[in-house]
Amino acid sequence: MMDTVSPQAEALEEAFMFDTSSDIETIADGFEVFPWNSNFETGIAAIDNQHKVLVGILNHLAALLTGSPNPDALLKVFDELESYAEFHFTEEEEIWRTCFGDDPRYKQHEKVHGAFLRKISALRDQHAESHFDDTLLKTLEFLTNWLASHILDSDRYMARIVLAVEAGMPLEDAREHATREMSGTSRVLMETILSMYGTLSARTVRLIKETLTRKRVAHDLQVSEQREKAFSGAVVDNVPGLMLLLDGEGRLVRWNTRTVDLTGYDEDELAGKPVAELLEGDQQANLLPSLESLREQGTQDFEIDILLKDGTSRPYQMTGTYLDLDGEDFYIGIGVDISKLKSVEADLRSSRDHYKEAQHLAHLGHWTLDFATREIIWSDEVYNIYGCDPAVWQPTYDKVIARVHPDDVADLERILNRCLQTDGAYSHVHRILMDDGGIKYLRTRGHVVNEPVHGQAGTVKRLVGTVHDISNEKQAEQQLAEKAEEAKAALMSTVAAVAKALEARDPYTAGHQHRVSEIAVAIAEKMGLDAHRIEGIRLGASIHDIGKLAVPAELLTKPSRLSDIEYELIKNHAPAGRDILADIQFPWPIYDIVSQHHERIDGTGYPDGLKGDEICLEARIVAVADVFEAMSAHRPYRAGLGPDRAIEELTRNSGLAYDKNAVDALIDLLVEDKNRFDAGNRTSGNRS
């Protein structure tokens, strides 16, 4: 039953095929960051085929690192992960349930599946708020650990139990059998995969574990020699990999059946064969010195290439031991085929090279700070960013702080200390001083990790993170800001010229727009508006009557009241101003201020009869300032009514025709200083 691939599983595998040419830029054609191999297999085809899908998703997710940020592709991966998990977990749990029933391990396994779906959902939610690379790296880290701890450990363990039970073994015996089979192997695989993410060296971990295995085997053989004075055929033949026993001259005396299978030589061909004939060139020449060294040291570990009968060779990791049996010299060598390990190493080197190149292209490096020793380890790209030679300059906390711009040191150290105290994370931009006198802008990100100390109690506190050279971006920002400031200055000069041109046509309105601008700015400041909005109000108020350029000058300066027709012509200045400014792009709502400063909250204004919030706040503020200034100042056909009458009008219609907050702010200003705007001494010809 377990070797049958269900139609649903086949459909799942087909559904999760990626179109890498359209979705992402792959690292290289056919390259896999996490290659599938037999070590991933559980022995249950339905589960293995689905696990291949997850490994495929991992490979394509990792490939996203090499391309430009592609949030849509990442969201697609999240969709596929969720769909994959919902189907896979249902089918897998049915397999486990059949064997384990209500066993606690099955229940825990089921909870872990649920945690996977919640984590993927959380990562998707964070994607909208986090940087693309941050989300991608967090997702890779989670899936890599899941691959190691869940699939390679838990799933393979449970699969061995299921297969043993199906073979007729009782459940408890099957558990013990699975535990023995999984001892050591699962951890090696997990650490190998985790090393692809830059945390451990797969080569070191594997070699250590293989060395320990060989030493235990060698020790068992020595104990057996002391006890029996001879090797048991059963022990020899059950040694994994190669087992070679040489006499003092380096000739084969004994070997295991695995040696026959691996080398292709039969028993007669191996008998008395000089082991040098199984070695290549330099290794042949070094054989006798190596045996002498082994005789002196007792035990050695080394790599050799074994020549096979067909002329090819394979790399082996060997443990050699010297034996003195009744005064005669013997050497025993036990080795395991490391072809797959070599292939993984090559893939890892390629991945590291791609990763290093990606960091260089992005001007992005990574680092680790040990708080106790204040030592720093960082990647080659950080050396490039700092312009330092790793052969002559090793980073420490104090050295790095000494390179920080003096004005930025206090903020950076405060942030780092807070991060240390809270075990938190940070993101910060600061400057560093270069040896050539230049300055670079860096964005550093980091978070605290508490790592256990091998063989000791407690943990070591470290800060790990990235450093990104954003000098080019900062330079571009500064250039853009300078150009924007130049454009703003030109715009302000143009507006001032237009305002003067308008006032030149109407000597009675000289200074009206300027005074309205002053009053409107004071109101806006009192209301607590930010500097950017206040600047827009200043500019908009200074040209709010620009539309009067389209009104006959004799109407603007008429020393008597206007007729209804003349007043309608005057009212046309608001839409005329809108037309004049229609094609000018402002960073503020100048267009609305000019168009709406005669609109009223209750809809009784003109030209469009807007109401309430349909009128922008800036225009509502300018309207209050305009009414106050126009009523307070003298006009061609009447004396000024004074600020009291103006305030009376504004107060009576506050919240009805005029913005209440703007009116209240103006009143507060006059309470503080009733002569602030010197309204009684002004002359205005403003036709409202």
Secondary structure, DSSP 8 states (H G I E B T S, - for coil): -TT---HHHHHHHHHT---HHHH---SSTT--SS---GGG--S-HHHHHHHHHHHHHHHHHHHGGGSS--HHHHHHHHHHHHHHHHHHHHHHHHHHHHHHTT-HHHHHHHHHHHHHHHHHHHHHHHHTTS-HHHHHHHHHHHHHHHIIIIIIIIIHHHHHHHHHHHTT--HHHHHHHHHHHHTTHHHHHHHHHHHTTTSS-HHHHHHHHHHHHHHHHHHHHHHHHHHHSS--HHHHHTSSSEEEEEETTSBEEEE-HHHHHHH---HHHHTT-BGGGGS-HHHHHTHHHHHHHHHHHSEEEEEEEEE-TTS-EEEEEEEEEEEEETTEEEEEEEEEE-HHHHHHHHHHHHHHHHHHHHHHHHTEEEEEEETTT-BEEE-HHHHHHHT--TTT---BHHHHHHHB-HHHHHHHHHHHHHHHHHT-EEEEEEEEE-TTS-EEEEEEEEEEEEEE-TTSSSEEEEEEEEEEE-HHHHHHHHHHHHHHHHHHHHHHHHHHHHHHHHHHH-GGGTTHHHHHHHHHHHHHHHTT--HHHHHHHHHHHHTTTGGGGGS-HHHHT-SS---HHHHHHHHTHHHHHHHHHTT---SS-HHHHHHHTT--TTS--SSS---GGGS-HHHHHHHHHHHHHHHHSBBTTB---HHHHHHHHHHHTBTTTB-HHHHHHHHHHHHH-TTTT-GGG-B-----
